[in-house]
Amino acid sequence: MVSADGSGDGEVEPDDNLRSFGETVKASRKRVGLTQEQLAPLIGHSVQYAGSAEQGRRHPSKKFIAKTESVLDTFGVIDIAARQLSRRRGLASWFRRWAEVEEGAVILNTYECRSVPGLLQPESYARALIANVPPLATPEEADARVAARMERQKLLYRTPYILFSFIIEQALIERQTGGPEVTRELIDRLLECGRLPNVDIQIMPTASPEHAGTDGPFRLLETDEHEWLGYTEGQQSGQVISDPKDISLLHQRYAKLRIQALNPADSAGLLMRLRGSL
């Protein structure tokens, strides 16, 4: 999780990419015979900042990357390591493992009742969500989160196709997060994605006496090795699920939800009516 420190580059739980970057900086620093205390003033950062970056507990700023590359003269090695971080910056620490698994998916099924899934969000809607949830993000943090979501959306267009199924609550549209104009852009985005040959979008009507998703949102994914995984998420936490019994339970619920929700054609019709009412 990110902890605010006023810099827009707060400390995070380490992941493999951050650790790898930090180890690259550490090895480069030792190669030229500098301590952290000696390096810090040369790159214009505190010793604490440099130490956190080497430990993989901080997303390095562009300034940190450029200065360490220059001062340590690594022939581009630090720049290369930094590029591996760009796709992960802006993703919550608990979500990164699932985001990595997504990239090897052949099927991805999503039921969501809190907000429209990130893979379907236009930028305006993504920014409205980020602006609404405390602690408030700095402009740099907001930009990073939006950029990460937009980057993930490339999965929708990747070939060979991933087969996507989304089941979304009607109330998420009617809430009008960000106001009417943002909601119009959201509906247009949903209609656009729904026309993709590999994407099915179904709307769960607000009036749904039978509803298999009352335990909350979840996702199901088949990997390119034909292994099924699940994912559930709460406040500041997420869990990747691999136990076959739990996966079977989620499959049963998703199959029921698909029957209970409007079919894709009727869902598109509902979205167009909702847009017309704005």
C-alpha positions as CSV (number, residue, x, y, z in Angstrom):
1,M,0.0,0.0,0.0
2,V,1.1,3.5,-0.7
3,S,1.8,5.8,2.3
4,A,1.6,9.5,1.6
5,D,4.8,11.4,2.3
6,G,4.0,14.6,0.3
7,S,6.3,13.6,-2.5
8,G,3.9,11.8,-4.7
9,D,6.3,8.8,-4.6
10,G,5.4,7.2,-1.3
11,E,6.8,4.0,0.1
12,V,5.1,0.8,-1.0
13,E,5.2,-2.9,-0.3
14,P,8.1,-4.3,-2.3
15,D,7.4,-6.3,-5.5
16,D,9.8,-8.2,-7.8
17,N,10.1,-5.3,-10.2
18,L,10.9,-2.8,-7.5
19,R,13.3,-5.1,-5.8
20,S,15.1,-5.7,-9.1
21,F,15.4,-2.0,-9.8
22,G,16.7,-1.4,-6.3
23,E,19.3,-4.2,-6.6
24,T,20.4,-2.7,-9.9
25,V,21.0,0.7,-8.3
26,K,22.7,-0.8,-5.3
27,A,25.1,-2.9,-7.5
28,S,25.8,0.2,-9.6
29,R,26.5,2.3,-6.6
30,K,28.9,-0.3,-5.1
31,R,30.6,-0.7,-8.5
32,V,31.9,2.9,-8.3
33,G,32.7,2.7,-4.6
34,L,30.0,5.0,-3.1
35,T,28.0,4.6,0.0
36,Q,24.3,5.7,0.2
37,E,25.4,8.7,2.3
38,Q,27.9,9.7,-0.5
39,L,25.4,9.1,-3.3
40,A,22.5,11.0,-1.9
41,P,23.8,14.6,-2.2
42,L,25.1,13.8,-5.7
43,I,21.6,12.9,-6.9
44,G,19.8,15.5,-4.9
45,H,17.8,13.1,-2.7
46,S,17.9,12.2,1.0
47,V,19.7,9.1,2.2
48,Q,16.3,7.8,3.3
49,Y,15.0,8.2,-0.2
50,A,17.9,6.5,-1.8
51,G,17.8,3.7,0.8
52,S,14.1,3.1,0.2
53,A,14.6,2.9,-3.5
54,E,17.4,0.4,-3.1
55,Q,15.2,-1.7,-0.9
56,G,12.4,-1.7,-3.4
57,R,10.1,0.2,-1.1
58,R,9.7,3.3,-3.2
59,H,8.7,4.0,-6.8
60,P,11.7,6.1,-8.0
61,S,11.0,9.5,-9.5
62,K,12.1,10.5,-13.0
63,K,14.7,12.8,-11.4
64,F,16.0,9.9,-9.3
65,I,16.3,7.6,-12.3
66,A,18.0,10.3,-14.5
67,K,20.4,11.4,-11.8
68,T,21.5,7.9,-10.7
69,E,22.0,6.9,-14.3
70,S,24.2,10.0,-14.9
71,V,26.2,9.9,-11.6
72,L,26.7,6.1,-11.6
73,D,27.4,6.0,-15.4
74,T,25.7,2.6,-15.9
75,F,25.5,2.8,-19.7
76,G,21.7,2.7,-19.6
77,V,21.3,-0.2,-17.2
78,I,19.3,1.8,-14.7
79,D,17.1,3.2,-17.4
80,I,16.3,-0.3,-18.6
81,A,15.5,-1.4,-15.1
82,A,13.2,1.6,-14.7
83,R,11.3,0.8,-17.8
84,Q,10.2,-2.4,-16.2
85,L,8.5,-0.4,-13.5
86,S,6.4,1.9,-15.8
87,R,3.6,-0.6,-16.3
88,R,3.2,-1.4,-12.6
89,R,3.4,2.1,-11.2
90,G,-0.1,3.3,-10.2
91,L,-1.3,-0.3,-9.4
92,A,-2.1,-1.1,-5.8
93,S,0.3,-3.5,-4.3
94,W,-2.3,-6.1,-3.6
95,F,-3.5,-6.0,-7.3
96,R,-0.1,-6.4,-9.0
97,R,0.0,-10.1,-8.9
98,W,-3.5,-10.3,-10.5
99,A,-2.5,-7.7,-13.1
100,E,0.5,-9.9,-14.0
101,V,-1.7,-13.0,-14.3
102,E,-4.1,-11.1,-16.5
103,E,-1.5,-10.7,-19.1
104,G,-1.3,-14.5,-19.7
105,A,-5.1,-15.0,-19.7
106,V,-7.2,-16.6,-22.4
107,I,-10.5,-16.0,-20.7
108,L,-11.4,-13.3,-18.1
109,N,-14.8,-13.1,-16.4
110,T,-15.7,-10.2,-14.1
111,Y,-18.6,-9.4,-11.9
112,E,-18.6,-5.9,-10.4
113,C,-21.0,-4.1,-8.1
114,R,-18.8,-1.2,-6.8
115,S,-17.5,0.6,-9.8
116,V,-17.2,-0.1,-13.5
117,P,-14.1,-2.4,-14.0
118,G,-10.9,-0.6,-14.8
119,L,-10.5,-2.4,-18.2
120,L,-13.7,-0.5,-19.3
121,Q,-13.2,2.9,-17.8
122,P,-12.7,6.0,-19.9
123,E,-10.1,8.4,-18.5
124,S,-12.7,10.9,-17.2
125,Y,-14.5,8.2,-15.1
126,A,-11.2,6.8,-13.8
127,R,-10.2,10.3,-12.6
128,A,-13.6,10.9,-11.0
129,L,-13.2,7.6,-9.0
130,I,-9.7,8.5,-7.9
131,A,-10.9,12.0,-6.8
132,N,-13.7,10.6,-4.6
133,V,-11.8,8.1,-2.4
134,P,-9.7,9.3,0.5
135,P,-6.8,9.7,1.0
136,L,-6.9,12.2,-1.8
137,A,-4.2,11.5,-4.5
138,T,-1.7,14.1,-5.5
139,P,-1.8,15.0,-9.2
140,E,1.3,12.8,-9.8
141,E,-0.4,9.8,-8.1
142,A,-3.6,10.3,-10.0
143,D,-1.8,10.5,-13.3
144,A,0.1,7.3,-12.4
145,R,-3.1,5.4,-11.5
146,V,-4.9,6.6,-14.6
147,A,-1.9,5.7,-16.8
148,A,-1.8,2.2,-15.3
149,R,-5.5,1.6,-16.1
150,M,-5.2,2.9,-19.6
151,E,-2.2,0.6,-20.1
152,R,-4.1,-2.4,-18.9
153,Q,-6.9,-1.7,-21.4
154,K,-4.6,-2.8,-24.2
155,L,-5.5,-6.3,-23.2
156,L,-8.9,-5.8,-24.8
157,Y,-7.3,-5.5,-28.2
158,R,-4.4,-7.9,-27.9
159,T,-4.2,-10.8,-30.4
160,P,-4.7,-13.7,-30.1
161,Y,-7.9,-12.4,-28.4
162,I,-8.6,-12.8,-24.7
163,L,-12.3,-13.6,-24.3
164,F,-13.9,-11.1,-21.8
165,S,-17.2,-11.3,-20.0
166,F,-18.3,-8.5,-17.8
167,I,-21.4,-8.4,-15.6
168,I,-22.0,-4.9,-14.2
169,E,-24.7,-3.6,-12.0
170,Q,-27.1,-1.0,-13.5
171,A,-26.8,1.1,-10.4
172,L,-23.1,1.8,-11.3
173,I,-24.3,3.7,-14.3
174,E,-27.2,5.4,-12.6
175,R,-24.9,6.7,-9.8
176,Q,-23.5,9.2,-12.4
177,T,-20.0,9.2,-10.8
178,G,-18.4,12.4,-12.0
179,G,-21.6,13.9,-13.3
180,P,-23.7,13.5,-16.4
181,E,-21.0,14.3,-19.0
182,V,-18.6,11.7,-17.4
183,T,-21.5,9.2,-17.4
184,R,-22.2,9.8,-21.1
185,E,-18.5,9.1,-21.8
186,L,-18.7,6.0,-19.7
187,I,-21.7,4.7,-21.5
188,D,-20.1,5.4,-24.9
189,R,-17.0,3.5,-23.7
190,L,-19.1,0.5,-22.6
191,L,-21.0,0.5,-25.9
192,E,-17.7,0.7,-27.8
193,C,-16.1,-2.2,-25.9
194,G,-19.3,-4.2,-26.2
195,R,-18.9,-4.1,-30.0
196,L,-15.5,-5.8,-29.8
197,P,-15.7,-9.4,-31.1
198,N,-14.1,-10.8,-27.9
199,V,-16.0,-8.8,-25.3
200,D,-19.5,-9.4,-23.8
201,I,-21.0,-6.8,-21.5
202,Q,-24.1,-7.7,-19.5
203,I,-26.0,-5.4,-17.2
204,M,-27.6,-6.7,-14.0
205,P,-30.9,-4.7,-13.6
206,T,-31.4,-2.8,-10.4
207,A,-34.6,-4.7,-9.8
208,S,-33.2,-8.3,-9.6
209,P,-35.2,-10.5,-7.1
210,E,-32.8,-13.4,-7.9
211,H,-29.2,-12.4,-7.7
212,A,-26.2,-14.8,-7.2
213,G,-23.7,-12.0,-6.6
214,T,-24.8,-10.7,-3.3
215,D,-21.5,-11.9,-1.6
216,G,-19.6,-9.2,-3.6
217,P,-17.5,-8.8,-6.7
218,F,-15.1,-11.4,-8.1
219,R,-13.2,-12.4,-11.2
220,L,-12.3,-15.7,-12.8
221,L,-9.5,-16.2,-15.2
222,E,-8.1,-19.1,-17.4
223,T,-4.4,-18.9,-18.0
224,D,-2.7,-19.8,-21.2
225,E,-1.7,-23.1,-19.4
226,H,-5.4,-23.7,-18.8
227,E,-5.3,-23.1,-15.1
228,W,-8.3,-21.3,-13.5
229,L,-7.7,-18.6,-10.9
230,G,-10.0,-16.3,-9.0
231,Y,-9.7,-12.9,-7.5
232,T,-11.6,-11.1,-4.8
233,E,-11.0,-7.6,-3.5
234,G,-12.0,-5.5,-0.5
235,Q,-10.9,-2.3,1.2
236,Q,-7.1,-2.1,0.8
237,S,-6.8,-5.8,0.1
238,G,-7.0,-8.4,-2.7
239,Q,-6.7,-12.2,-2.8
240,V,-5.8,-14.5,-5.7
241,I,-7.7,-17.8,-5.3
242,S,-6.3,-21.1,-6.6
243,D,-8.1,-23.7,-4.5
244,P,-10.2,-25.9,-6.9
245,K,-13.1,-26.0,-4.5
246,D,-13.2,-22.2,-4.3
247,I,-12.8,-21.9,-8.0
248,S,-15.7,-24.3,-8.6
249,L,-17.9,-22.2,-6.3
250,L,-17.1,-19.0,-8.2
251,H,-17.8,-20.7,-11.5
252,Q,-21.2,-21.7,-10.2
253,R,-22.0,-18.2,-9.1
254,Y,-20.8,-16.6,-12.4
255,A,-22.8,-19.1,-14.5
256,K,-25.9,-18.1,-12.5
257,L,-25.2,-14.4,-12.8
258,R,-24.9,-14.8,-16.6
259,I,-28.4,-16.2,-16.7
260,Q,-29.8,-13.5,-14.4
261,A,-28.3,-10.5,-16.1
262,L,-29.6,-9.0,-19.3
263,N,-28.0,-10.5,-22.4
264,P,-25.5,-8.4,-24.3
265,A,-28.0,-7.1,-26.9
266,D,-30.5,-6.1,-24.3
267,S,-27.7,-4.6,-22.1
268,A,-26.7,-2.4,-25.0
269,G,-30.3,-1.3,-25.4
270,L,-30.5,-0.4,-21.7
271,L,-27.3,1.6,-21.9
272,M,-28.5,3.6,-24.8
273,R,-31.8,4.4,-23.0
274,L,-29.8,5.4,-19.9
275,R,-27.7,7.7,-22.1
276,G,-30.7,9.3,-23.6
277,S,-32.1,10.1,-20.2
278,L,-29.1,12.1,-19.2
